[in-house]
Amino acid sequence: MTPASLPAERTGRSPKKATVPNEPVRLTRRERQVSDPAVEGRPNREIATSLVISLPTAEGHVEHVLSKLGYTPRARIAAWVTRQRASV
């Protein structure tokens, strides 16, 4: 198996942003864990503390989520997570 064909969890790489219209965006488990408190408006420092990760790591996860979703403000994460929860 080549690294390109391995699941993201095995390579340490984050899943790529959806490139096909209407294709679901895949977040890593940790990115999903960071998204919930971000939706609640919790600051990165509080997210880092609650997940027992460093502040730069929490900031990086928030930025990855924003980038994958094509969003800039954190409020857009909330809109996306709300839509995902409603579709389940």
ABEGO torsion letter per residue (X at the ends): XBAAABBAAAAGBBBBBBABBGBBBBBBAAAAAAAAAAAAGBBAAAAAAAAGBBAAAAAAAAAAAAAAAGBABAAAAAAAAAAAAAAX
